[in-house]
């Protein structure tokens, strides 16, 4: 389990736990997709139990921050399910990050934990455009399936929302694209949206992504290169523009754009990148 230096400002987690290594999702923006085969961490459950037993205070734990916790291997090894059991027995606040409907397998234990106020399930969506999603995330469920998953979770009384990520300049950042995601989350009665702009903190991932742009989006290749030439994030004016656009889109729908830990708060958090402080399969 990896601990952060401070609680993540957007995700509100203190540490990360990933039962598996690598990801078959093939998301072009994610460092974990460079490892196309899923590895199983057979000793992680023992280490998780030992570390939590030695902890003297509550930790907000994020499961699936770098690899899909409900990947195909989970059907055989059940590492995520066992990790949930370990965490829940110790009453630690928990957030699950997933794109997979396999999470519904554990609905009974998730429902009970959510109703105690200790669980959030976050589903990542970067676009509702099925064709574009297949290009960016070829091994993942299509966007409508993820909205359907959100609906299913809400019907079961689970506190759940969407991570709108990554917002990719010139590809998924149009007003129309982001508005469609927000509208679908509103219709699904999602509890929150967490927006995050693409970050290229890993040099190998940046090289891979730029090559991908050259092949699939040559018209915007130079624009993204200019935005990310000197930094892992776009310049501040771009980030402010996306913040303002999201605030405008959300003004009529009033979905909390942060984890709403307190009732009645509906402000919008800065659209920071969630990969800058930890890797996420978003």
Secondary structure, DSSP 8 states (H G I E B T S, - for coil): -EE-SS--TTT--SEEE-SEES-SS-BTT-GGGGS-S-EE-TTHHHHHHHHHHT--S---EEESSSS-TTSTTHHHH-HHHHHHHHHHHTT--EEEEE--GGGGGGHHHHHHHHHTT-EEEEEEES-S-HHHHHHHBTTS--HHHHHHHHHHHHHTT--EEEEEEEE-TTTT-SHHHHHHHHHHHHHTT-S-EEEEE----SHHHHHHHHHHHHHH-TTTHHHHHHHHSSSSS--HHHHHHHHHHHHHHHTTT---BS---STT---B-----SSSSS----
